[in-house]
Amino acid sequence: MTNDPLLHPLLDGDRRALSRAITLVESTRPDHRDRAMALLAALPDRQALRIGLSGTPGVGKSSFIEAFGMMLTGQGLRVAVLAVDPSSTRSGGSILGDKTRMERLSRDPRAFIRPSPSSAVLGGVARRTREAIRLCEAAGHDVVLVETVGVGQSEVLVAGMTDLFVLLLAPAGGDELQGVKRGIMEVADLILVNKADGELLAPARRTVADYAGALRLLRKRPQDPDGFPKALPVSALTGDGLTRAWDEMRALADWRRETGHQDRARAAQAQDWFTAELRAALLARLQTPEAKAQVAALGARVAAGALPPALAAQQVLDWLDGT
């Protein structure tokens, strides 16, 4: 058990302590990593509903999250939003600033919003998103929303750390089906067509029908009850469809929990987390000045044709074993 001064305020739901704890786990300083690992090891096993959210640029992810989050906090739930922003290439910091894009939700005492830079990490999620989720759960949040940078081939990684994956789309013709990666369609549990209001209501309904048809053509997944995955219309502007979307999310999460799918999925996610951490630790060993010099020297010999690539790689590994 750690005596970290952040632990008890964090467990009591103090938002400042949660912010400081996430800053701690995002730090790359060795002493901070040691402290962060001790803090994470001391956390109790509290579980929230983890929801990943992705969508094409301009679809209104922030508007949807604010409206959806306000609805949940209005029901007495505590909501955490981990919004992963594109990183500044100059400072490495977050450049969109989700708190300014979700002003009402950021002022809600039952909500917590944390924009984090993606830091060029593939998958649209920050390097320490998994640990941030654990901290939000320990702080007593009932729902953790992970908003990702956008729709991309590698962004399906977010589905590997959440219980539900929601794809948010805008009203459009069926041609937009070609613009959404099949891999993301295959991991989506719920497709929500936003902006289903006013003049866009009819196009939104047609889009829902298009995607519902496309989903029926996908291979049946063992983690889905009858009727899932499905497509629904929502409006962040009017709030229409938000209650039904939440009901569908809960119904799916309850079914997976009762049938054991959630426990098996979380166990697999924990193993993936371990593998990712191990891979990152091994790569970090190659970032020391000595390792970089060794790799550069062997790389030059490979480029000159004096050494086969496989043998050079083995010599790097042998050198690491000897250090």
Secondary structure, DSSP 8 states (H G I E B T S, - for coil): ----TTHHHHHTT-HHHHHHHHHHHH---HHHHHHHHHHHHT------EEEEEEE-TTS-HHHHHHHHHHHHHHTT--EEEEEEE-B-TTT--BSS-HHHHSHHHHT-TTEEEEEEE-TT-TTSS-TTHHHHHHHHHHTT-SEEEEE-S---GGGGGGGGSSSEEEEEE----GGGGGGS-HHHHHH-SEEEE---SGGGHHHHHHHHHHHHHHHHHS---TT--TT-SEEEE--TTT-TTHHHHHHHHHHHHHHHHHHTHHHHHHHHHHHHHHHHHHHHHHHHGGGSHHHHHHHHHHHHHHHTTSS-HHHHHHHHHHHHHH-
